Amino acid sequence: MIKHVVFMKFKAGVTEKDITELERAMAKLPGRIPEIKEYQFGRDIVRSERSYDFALVSAFEDLDALKRYQPHPDHFPVLAKVKEMCETILAVDFKL
């Protein structure tokens, strides 16, 4: 099993509407991309100086499944939205 963890720091000016639209788009991905085995995401609730604004934790059967997910046509619009909204994106992929 591969865990894919992403932390997002939004740009100044990102609105509540923008974040809600991102959440809606992300929520659709597990039903459209069969490689996704687990998929959780959410907003930071502590909001400390070191906190990021949003996180995604997903799981894939193996590295090949993760590699199929990344270029999936349904993933691209969500990824584009994330890149548009974020000043910083961090990701870690690790094997369980």
WOTA-V593163 format. One record per backbone hydrogen bond with DSSP energy under -0.5 kcal/mol. CO is the residue of the C=O (numbers start at 1). NH is the residue of the N-H. E is the energy in kcal/mol with one decimal. If there is no record, write none. Layout:
co/nh/e
CO/NH/E
CO/NH/E
This chain:
co/nh/e
1/96/-3.0
2/60/-2.4
3/5/-0.5
3/94/-2.2
4/58/-2.6
5/92/-2.5
6/56/-2.3
7/90/-2.7
8/10/-0.6
8/53/-1.7
8/54/-1.6
9/87/-2.8
9/88/-1.5
11/14/-1.6
15/19/-2.1
16/20/-2.5
17/21/-2.5
18/22/-2.1
19/23/-2.6
20/24/-2.3
21/25/-2.3
22/26/-2.8
23/27/-2.3
24/28/-0.8
25/28/-0.6
25/29/-0.6
26/29/-1.1
26/30/-0.5
28/31/-0.7
28/32/-0.7
29/32/-1.5
29/33/-2.2
32/34/-0.6
33/36/-1.7
35/61/-0.5
38/59/-1.9
40/57/-3.2
42/55/-2.4
48/51/-1.0
53/44/-2.4
54/8/-2.9
55/42/-2.1
56/6/-2.6
57/40/-2.8
58/4/-3.0
59/37/-2.9
59/38/-1.2
60/2/-3.2
62/66/-1.8
63/67/-2.4
64/68/-1.6
65/69/-1.9
66/70/-2.1
67/71/-0.8
69/72/-1.5
72/75/-1.4
72/76/-1.4
73/77/-0.6
74/78/-0.6
75/79/-2.7
76/80/-2.6
77/81/-1.9
78/82/-2.4
79/83/-2.6
80/84/-2.1
81/85/-2.0
82/86/-1.7
85/11/-3.1
88/9/-2.6
90/7/-2.8
92/5/-3.0
94/3/-3.1
